[in-house]
């Protein structure tokens, strides 16, 4: 049986869901972003318990067809953004192919439910990924723009500032200042 789960965004979410299933004596066959597949049927009582457990970390079971489709769109958008291989098609072609639906239909459903466009959601994901890359990886801004499939550094900077209120260089400098502040605290302690 397939169980669709909203807000799964990382490996930790998969672990939480898998542990919750095992705790309820259910046998997970696979756990992916937005989806858990179990060997047996899910009773109403166990579904309620599972939902209660995963709600504690911001996850929830999705039951409506529209909600399930939205989660599939979000999961494919995440895969599109974090893919290490450059996906050679644009997001509309990618989603249409993956979900075997017309992009206009997918876009309309997404916009109605999320009150935002798929393109805006993709840009939010790209900026969040860019922030991770700035904070935890050693890439210059041009490399980050390229890895996230922006046309150029200017387009990346514009989108970054639009979403965060800061340009990427300012954000990177804040990181450096934070590191200096921690170093200063360490020096004063000695």
N, C-alpha and C positions, 0 to 999 in steps of 0.2 A: 504494500500500500504506500502511496506517495502522500507526504505531508508537506504542504508549502508553508514557508516561514518568512515573515516580513522582517526586514532590517538586518539580515545577516550580511556582514561586510568584511569579515576577516577569518583567519584560521581559528582564532579564539572562539568565535561564534560556533564554528563547527564542533569544537571540543565540548562546549557547553551543551549543545543539542545532543550530541552523542552520549555524553554522561547522563543527561536527563532521561534519554530513552532507556539506557541500561538500568538506571535506578528504578524505572517503572517496569522492569522485566520485559522490555521489548527488545527485539533483535534487529539493530540497524544493518541494512545491506549496504547502504552508502549514505553519506551525508555531504552535501555540496552547498554552496551558497544559495540560500533560498529554498532548499529542498532536502528532505530526509526521506529515505525509502526504508520501510521496515518489512519484515517477513510476514507478520500477521496483520489482521485488521485492527484498527484502533477503536476501542470502545469509547462511548461518550464520557465515561468516568475517567479513563486514562487520558483522553484528549484534554479534559478540563484540568487534570493534574499537570500534564505536560505544559499546557499553556500557562498555568500558574508558576511553574518553575522557570520557564524561559522569559516570562514577563519581568522577572526581577532584574534581568540584564537588558531590557528594552526590546526583546524579540516577541513576536506573537504569531500564532497560527492564522493563516489566511484561508478562508473558505469560499469566498465568492470568486466567480470566474474572472471578473474584472480585476480583483485584487491579485489573483494568481498571475494574470497577464502583466500587470504592473511590476510585480516582483521579477518576472522573467525579463522584462525590458531592463529593469535596473541592474540585474545580474549580468546581462550581456553588455550593458554600458560599462560596468566595472571591468569586465574582461577586456573590452575594447581599449579602455584607457591604460590598464596596467600591463597589457601584452608587451613582452619584450621584443617580439617580432613586430615590425611595422605592418599593420594591416593596410593593404593597398586600396581598400574601398572606403567610401565615406560611410558615416554612421547609418544613414538611411538604407543604403544597400546592405550593409552588414546586418542590421536588425531584421530587415525583410527576409533575408536569406536564412538567418538563424531561427526566426519565429514563423517562417512560411506564411507571412501575412503582408498585405500592402502597407507601406510605411505611413501613408496618410491615415489609415485606420489606426495604426499603433500610436501615431502622434496625437490624434484626436482623443483616444481613450486616455492616454497619459496626461494630456493637458486638462481634461475634465476632472480626473481624479486628483492629480498632484497640484493643479493650479499653476503649472510651470511647463515649459517646453522640454522636450528631450534634449535639445541643443543646450539649453541653460543647465540642465542636469549634468550633461557631459562636461561643460565648462567648470561647474562646481567640483566634479570629480578630478578634473585635470589640475585645478588649482590646489586641491587638497594633496594630490600626488606631488605636485611641484613643491609644496611646503615641506613634505617629507624629504624630498630629494635635497632641498636647500639645507635642512636641519641635520640630516643623517648621512648624506652621501657627498662625495667630492666631485660634483659636476659644476661646470660654470653655467651661467644662465643661458648661453647659446645652446649648449648641449641639452639642457633641460627642455628648452623650447622645441628642439629637434626631436627628442625622445617622446615628447607628448604630442607630436604631430601638429604643432602650430606652424603656420606658413613662414614665420620669421620671428626674431626676438621682439620686434615692435608689437606684433599681434599678441604675443605671449604677455608682454609687459602691460599692455592695455587691458587685457582680460583679467590679469592678476590684480591690477589696481582697482578695476571695476568691482571685483568680488571682495577683496580684502580691505580696500581703502589705502593700501600702501603699494608702492612699486616693488618689484622683486629685490632690487638692490637694497632698498631701505629695510626690507624684511631680513635679508641676509646680514646686514649690519646690526640689526637688533640681536640676532643670534650671536654675533661676535661680541657685542657689548655684554650680553648675558654671561658669556663664557668668561670675560674679563672680570665681571663682578664676582663670580664664583671663585676665580683665582685670587681676587683681592681678599675675600673672606678667609680663604685658606692661609694666605700670608699673614693676616692679622692674628689668626689663631695661634701661630707659632711663636 
